[in-house]
Amino acid sequence: MGEMDNLSAMNSKHYISWPVLALMCFVTVIGFDDLIYNFKNQGMGVITSWILMLFLYVIPYSLMVGQLGSIFNHEGGGLSSWIRGTNGEFLGYFTAWTYWAASIPYVVDTANSIVVGIGWAVTGNSKFQDSISNSEFALWTLLTFAVFILVQSRFKRSLELLSTIGGIAMFGMTVLFVIMSLSSLAMGGHIATQPMNLGAIVPKFDLKYLTTVGLLIYAVNGCELIAPFVTKMKKPQTDFPKSMITLAAMTAFLTIFGSFSLGIFFDAHHLPNDLKMNGSYYAFQALGQQYHVGNLFMYLFAWTEVFYLVALLAVLLDAMTRMLISDTGERYMPHFLRKTNADGLPVNGYLLTCVLSGFILLLGIFLPDMNDIFNWLLNLNGIISPGVTCWIFYAFMRVRRNSIKYPSSYVFIKNDKLAWLVGFWAFAVTAIATIFGIAPQDVKEFSSVWWYELIINIVAITILIGLGAILPSITRREDQYGQAFSKAQWIVMISVVVVAIVLGVFLGGTSLTYRGWLIAIEALIALMIIWLISRRHPQKNKIR
């Protein structure tokens, strides 16, 4: 009887089928905006880049994620648990921190995109962007943060559902664009990019090309989000590869034909300067004109974009903060950041998110115009996000060094040495793309704006990662003295930050390069003072 019960339980267990897992992953990997961003960087040559990325990067990357998720399924299959399981607690904490830090530019970019999307959805054009200053743009973005930190605490579950629905709707709009663009050629439409031949889709492999690879990786990463579901498949060893091959096929269709479709409406040799910020709306506007329906498709896309991004931002602000304070334990994360209110909300974690987001916005506020701010933030994601992805391949290499210690229901490449080499290949490509991505894009090389963006790229990375290195010492202070900082020490640190901001805003001079160096020096001094203070006790008696 007991055996019959066990058999019934096994038969009634719910498994995820490989087509469903492929669709789940597809929604997290690629979107219409990703096509626009990389089309702007590489023109029609991005078609070749997409093909190379899919076969040499996306497929092995997703299959490696599958094995890691299978090995560490007892911890939910999160990235930090993979590093913790292969390299110990501290690197596990630091991975969680860098993963969170990489989310800061992403949520700022998402908030910016909401402001841009609302402008298009309401006015039907880009006049709203042209009518506001950089400081007003930053203010609207900060207000967006404040509103959605309040909203997500009350409607979190509803917004998770809405973001999923919105994501699927966004992919539906992308597929619609591709199909209707190709159909327009049969109706007598013309291709704007000329000549359209084999030479047009071959990129120029030079230094500039290397600086754009990071944004390609940023576009296709995200497979690690589906890692926990590997163990919920009935036959992971055979079904998971099917899911990833299906994912690659769908991604190939969307990226290759999507980029070709963009070449129908945009001359790849003479692209608008604001294509990254407004290209999605221009594309659907052009599609509507082709089918003689005016701005119908553009409005449909604009409201879909706003609907999706609004829900996504609210969920991101909550999920990234909760993940940071819950996945790092008490050993390295300060108590004041883990502190929650009566509703269980990590209020100080939210505050840190807002402060660092405001800091990122402040770095970009001195750029010439709103389009430069948008492009810089996007390209910053193309640096930090691939950098964090390196942890995945590092964990995989560690696992395959000692595969007996890490048994798995799914194994990517049976031969350990070959598997390690594939992991090293992916790690090296991602690391190189991260390093070259630090060089600014979308601006004239070695101009004052180029130098300023290079400096603030380095400053943003240093501050975001540097704080993660300082926090464990602050935690030790709490354990030893009962509080992070005394009242006097808080006053000193806040004063240093305020003075740095005032100097940067009012005394920076007119030269962007000079202002950039001033911001860099101020940021490093502020970080150094926080580090030095964290090494001195606030008072002898314990408070908690």
N, C-alpha and C positions, 0 to 999 in steps of 0.2 A: 504493500500500500504506500509506504514511504517513497519507494522508487517511482511509483506512478505519479505521486505528487510532485516529485522533483522533475520528472519528465514534462508534466503539465506546465510547471513554472517556467521551464526552459522554452517550451513551445509558445507560451504566452508573453515572453519577454519581447519588448519592442526594440527592433533594430532599425538603424538608419540605413536606407538604401543608398547605393552609390550615386544614382542620379540626383537624389535630394541633397546629398553632401556636396556634389559638384555645384549645384545651384546656390547653396548657402555660401560657398567659398567665392563663387563668381560675383556675388553682390558686394563682397568685401574687397575685391581686388581692383577692379577697373571701373571707371566712370567716364562720362562724356567730357568733363573738364580735363581729365588726364590726357585725352586725345588732343584737346586744344593746346594745352601747355607744351607738350612735346612737339606738336606740329609747328608751333611758333619757334621752338629751338632749332629744329632740324629740317623743316619743310617736308617735301615729299620723301626725302631720304630717310625719314623716320620709319617708313614702311619696312625697309631693310633692317633697321634697328629693332623693330618689334619682332621680326622673324628670328633674328639672332637671340634676342632676349628670351623668347619663348622656349626655344630648344636648348640653349646653353645655360639658362639661368632659372626660369620660372618652373619648369618641370622638375629638375633636381632639387630646387629649393623647397617646393611643396612636398616632395617625397621624403626629404630629410625631416621636415616638420612632422610628417606622419609618424616616423619612427620615434622621434623625441616625445611626441604626444602619447604614444603607446607605452613608452618606458616609464614616464612620470605621471601616469594617469591617476595615481593615488593623491597627487597634489593638484589635480585639476589641469595639468598640462600647460601651466603658464610659463612664460619665458624665464622669469626669475627663478622658478622652481627647477628648471632645467640646469641653470648655472649653479644654483645652490646644491643640486644633487651631484654635480660633477666637480665643483671647485670650492665648495664650502659656503658658510653663512655670509661672510663679508661681501664676496663677489655677487652672491645672490641679492643682497641688499642693494649693492651698487648698480646691478642690472635693473632692478626695480626702479631705482632713482633715475637712471638714464632713460629708461622707457617712459617714465613720467615726464622728465624734462623735455624729451622729444615731442611730447604732446602739447607743450606750451605754445610753440610757434604754430602748431596745427590748429589749436582752438582759436588763436588770434586770427589766423588766416580764415577760419570758418566764420568767425564773427564779422570780419571784413567782407566776406562773400555775401553774408546776409544783408549788410548795408547796401552793397552793390545790387543784389537781387531785388530788394525792396524798391530801390530807385527805378529799376527797369520795369518791375511789375506794376508800379503806380503810374509812372510817366510814359512808359513805352519807348524810352530812349536813354541816352547817357547824360542828359542835361543836369540831372541831380548831382552827379559826380563833379561836373564842371563848375557847379555853383557853390561848392563848399571847399574850405581850406583844409590843409593837412591837419591842423589842430582840431577842427570841427569833425573831420573824419575819425580821428583818434577818440574824440569825446563820444561820438555815436557808437564806436566799437566798445568803449568801456561801459557805456550805458547798457549795451546789449548784454555784456557779461553780467552786470548787476541784476538785470531783469531775469535772466535765465538761471542764475544761481538760486533766486527766490522761487522761480517757477518749477524747476526740476524737483525741489524738495516736496512739492505737493502733488505733482502729476507724473512722477518718475515712471511708473509702470505703463501709463498711457503713452508717454513720449517714447518709450522703448518700442512699443507696438507701432507708433506713428513713424518712427525712424526706419523701421523695417519695411513698412508699406511704402514710405517715401523712397527708400532705396530701390525697391522693385520698380516703382513708377519711373524713377530716374533712368533705370536701365531700359525700361520700355520706351521712353522718349529717345534714348540713344539708338536703339534698334530701329525705331520708326524713322529717325533721321537718315540712317544708313540706307534702308530700303527705299525710302521716298527719293533720296538723292540719286541713287542708281536708276530708279524708275524714270526720273526726270530726263535722263539722257535719251531714253526711248521715246520721250515725248518731244524731242527736238531741242533739248537743252545742250549747252556748250560747256566745255571744261575750261575754267579760268586759267589753270596752270598750263603753260605751253613753253617748250614742247613737252608732251606727255609721252615719254619713252623710257627705255630701261635706264638710261643715264640719269633721268630725273629722280629715280628712287634709290640711287646709290649715294650715300652720304660721303662727305669729305672727312676722312679720318685724320683730324689734326688736333691741336691743343684745345681749340674751342669745342670740338666734339667731346673730348674727355670731360670738359666741365659740365656737359649736359647729361652725362650718363646717370648721375645721381638722381635726377628728376625722373628718369625712366624707371629706376629701381624703386623710388618713392611711389610711382604709379602702380607698380605690380606687387608691392609687398602687402602683407596682411594675412597671408596664409596661416600664420601661427594662431590666429583667432579660432580656427576650426580644429586645431590639434586635439582638444579634449574629446571630440566626437569620434576619433579613430577607433577607440575601444568599444564604441556603441554600434559598430558594424558587425554583421554576422560572420563575414569572412574577410577580415581586414587585409590579409596577405594578398588577396586577389582583387577585392572590391575597391580598396583605397587607390591603387594605381589606376583603376578604371575611372574613378572620380577625377583624379588629377589629369588624366589624358583628356577627359571630357572638358574639364576646366580649360586646358590649354587650347583645345579646339574652339571653344566658345570665345575665349580671349583673342585667339588668332583672327577669328571672323570679325570681331568688334574692332580690334586695333588696325588690322590691315585694310579692311573695307571702309572703316570709319575715317582713317587718314586719307584714303583715296577720295572719299566723299567730300572731305574738307577741301581737297584740291579742285573739286568741281566748282566750288563757290569762291574760293580765295586763290589768288595768284601766289603760289608758294615762293616766288622770287621777289615779291613786293608785298609783304604782309603788314597789316596795320600795327602801329607801335603798341597799341593797347589791346592786342589780341588776347593776351592771357587773362586780362580782367574782363573784357567784354566780348571775347570771341564766341562764346557759347550763344549769346543773344544775337550777335550778328549772323551766326550760322542759321539759326531758326528763323530769323527775319528774312534772310535770303531764300530759305526754303518756302516760306509763305508767299513771297513775291513770285517765285517760280510757279507755284500752283494757284496764283491769283486769289489768295485769301487774306492778303494784307499781313497784319501782325498776329494773326490767330495762333500760329505755332509758337511764336516768340512769347506771347502771353501765357500759353499753356506751359511752356518750359520754365518761364520765370517764376510762376506760382508753384510749380513742382519743385524747383530749386529752393525757394524760400521755405516751403513746407517741410522739405527733407532736412535742410540745414538747421532750421529752428529746432526740430526734434533732436537732431544729431548733436548740436551744441549742448543742449540741456543734459542729455545723457552722458556726453563726454565729460563735462565739468564735474558731474557726480562720480562717474565710474573711475576716472583717472585719479581723483583724490582719494576715494575709498580704497582703490587698489594699492596706492602708495602706502597708506598708513596701516593697512591690514596685512600686506604681504611682506613686510620687512621686519616685523616683530619688535619687541621692546629693546633689543640689544643695541640697535643703531639709530632708531628713529626717536627724536626727542618727545617727551611726554606732552609738551604744549602743542605739538602738531597732531598728536594722536587723540587729544582731548575732544570729546563730543558733547553736544548739548542734550537737553532732555529728550529731544526727538531722535537722538542718535546721529546727528549731522556733524561732520568734522569741520566745525566753523573756522578754526585756525588754518586748517588745510585749504579751505576755500579762500581764505584771506591771502595765504601765500601764493595760490594760483593767480589771484587778481593782481597782486603786487608784481609778480614776475611777468605777467602778461602786460601790465602797464609799463614795465621796464623795457620790454621788447618793442612796444609801440613808441616809447620815447626815443629809442635808438633810430627808428625810421622816420620820425616826425620832421627831421631836418632835410630829408630828401626833397628834390625839386617839386614833385607833384604827387598826387594820389596814385597815379599809375605806377610810379617808381616804388612807392611804399608796398603796393600790392605785389609787384614782381619780386621785390626783395624778400618779403615774407615767404612767398611761395618757394623761392630758391633756397631760403634758409631751411625749409622743410626738406629740400633735396640734399642738404648736407647732414642734418641731424638724424633724420629717419633712416637712411642707409647705414649711418654709423652704428645705430642701435641694432640694426639687422645683423651686423657682424657677430653679435653675441650668439645668434642662432647657429651659425656655422661653426663657431668656436666650441659650443656645447656638443655639436654633432661630431666634431673631430675628437673631442675628449672621450665620447662614448665609444667610437670605433677604435680607439687606442686600447680599450679594455672591454671588448664586447661581451665577454663572459660575465662580467660584473653587472651588465645592464641588459638583461633578457627582455625581449619584446615580441609581441604577437605579430607585429609587422616589421620586416627588415628591408631596408633599401640597399640593394647590392649585397650579395652574400659575402663577397671577398672584402675583408676588412681594409686591406691596404688600398685597394681600388676605391672603396667608399671614402676612406680618409683623403685621398687625393682629390676626389670630386668635392668634398667639403672644403678642402684647402683652396681649390679653384674658386669656388663661390665666395669664400672669405676674402681672397686676394682681390677679386673683381670689385667687391663691395667696398673694401677698404680704400682701394685706389680711387673709385668713384667719389667716395666721401672726401678724400684729400683734395682732388682736383675740383670738386664742387665748391670749395671755399672761394675760388676765384669768381668774382662777380659776373653776372650775365645781363643781357638786355641794356647795357650801357657801353659807351665808347671806352675802349681799353686805355688804361692809364690816365684817364681824365680825373678831375677832382672827385666826381661822383663815384668813379670806379674805386679809387683809393679809399674813399669814405666807406663804401659798402664792404670792402675787404676788411677794414679795421673793425666795423661793427659786427661783421660775421664772426671774427675771432673773439671779440668782446662777449657776444651773446653765448657762444659755445663755452668760453672760459667761466662765465658767471653761472650758467645753468649746471655745468658739470662740477665746477669748483664748490658750489654750495653743498652738493652731495658728499663731497670729501670732508667738509667741515662738520656736517651734522653729527657724525658719531662722537666727535670730541665734545659737542654740546650735550649729547646724551650722557656721556661720562660725568660731566659737570652736574647734571641733575641727580645722578645716582650718588655723587659724592657730597654735594652741597644742598640738594633739595630744590634748587631752582636753576633755570638756565642762566639768567643774568640779573644782577641787582638793578635797582631803579636808576642809579647813576650810569651804569653801563648801557642800559637801554637808551638813556638820553644821549650819551656820547655817540652811539652807533646811528641812531635816528638823525642826529644833527649832522653827522658826516654825510649820510645819504642825501639829506635835504640840501646841504651846501654844495654837494657834487651836482645835484640837479640844477640848482640856481646858477652855478658857474657854467654848466653846459648850455643852459638856455640863454642866459643874458650876457655872458662874457666870452662866448665861444668865437666871436668874430664872424666875419662873412665867409671866410675860406672853409669849405667843407672838409678839406684834408686836415686843416688845423683843428677844427672842431672835433673831428674823429679822433685825433691823437689825444686831445684833452679828455674826451669821454673815456678813452681806453685807460689813461693814467688814473683818472678819478675812480673808475670801476675797480681797478687793481688795488688802489689804495684802500678803498672801502672794504674789499674782500680781505685784504691783509689785516686791517684793523679788527674786523669781526673774528678772524682767526686768532689774532694775538689776544684779544679779550677772552676768547673761548678757552684760552690756556691759563687764565688767571681766575682764582676763585672769587665769587661774588661776596660771600660772607661765611663765617665759620659755622654758624648754626644751620641746621636743616629746617626747611619749611614744611615739606610734605612727608 
